Amino acid sequence: AQSVTQPDIHITVSEGASLELRCNYSYGATPYLFWYVQSPGQGLQLLLKYFSGDTLVQGIKGFEAEFKRSQSSFNLRKPSVHWSDAAEYFCVRYNFNKFYFGSGTKLNVKP
Amino acid sequence: DTGVSQDPRHKITKRGQNVTFRCDPISEHNRLYWYRQTLGQGPEFLTYFQNEAQLEKSRLLSDRFSAERPKGSFSTLEIQRTEQGDSAMYLCASSLSVDYEQYFGPGTRLTVT
């Protein structure tokens, strides 16, 4: 079955610290991968996407993600977290006209 | 463009009643998706339209669920004979078929009592 796994349900980091959110996907072939953020009371917003080419992709709000085929991973990173980054983050895979969401990682930012 | 809108934002209904939700996508977007999101989970795909044609339906979409996009613009999602298990956030998203960037609406939160 096609799936996206986000192994961390909750993560807490201090403001200014670096961040890495993990994402693993299953089911071979070159995936189309995305990261979305869902802030309280707001709709899902696209942070970045990967289709092909350069495996390090830059997104909005200072986020980046790296596609590693050998590890079936697409981890999201940010060098310095801001309090406004507290939200839930979803890794998403597109395949055969459907989008498959991971279960999400809730990020808490300590002052 | 004001983005994707959904109406209503909240709906409380009694078990057994029918409910209908509306989604207005971004005007030039020809693809429209419906998702269901329950607490602690990521959105689950329900169905999608390319213009007015419904091209995919999830197995999650039982016979009580029906979706339409009559003129390739707005879409409706109807749930008949609601059950408590239908309580969830129903999300709509739209995109162009030439890329895969979905723009999401704020969702309709359904509570079945």
Interface residues (C-beta under 8 A of the other chain):
Chain A: V4 Y32 F34 Y36 Q42 G43 L44 Q45 L46 K49 F51 F90 V92 Y94 N97 K98 F99 Y100 F101 G102 S103 G104
Chain B: V4 Y33 Y35 G40 Q41 G42 P43 E44 F45 Y48 L55 E56 S58 L91 A93 Y100 E101 Q102 Y103 F104 G105 P106 G107
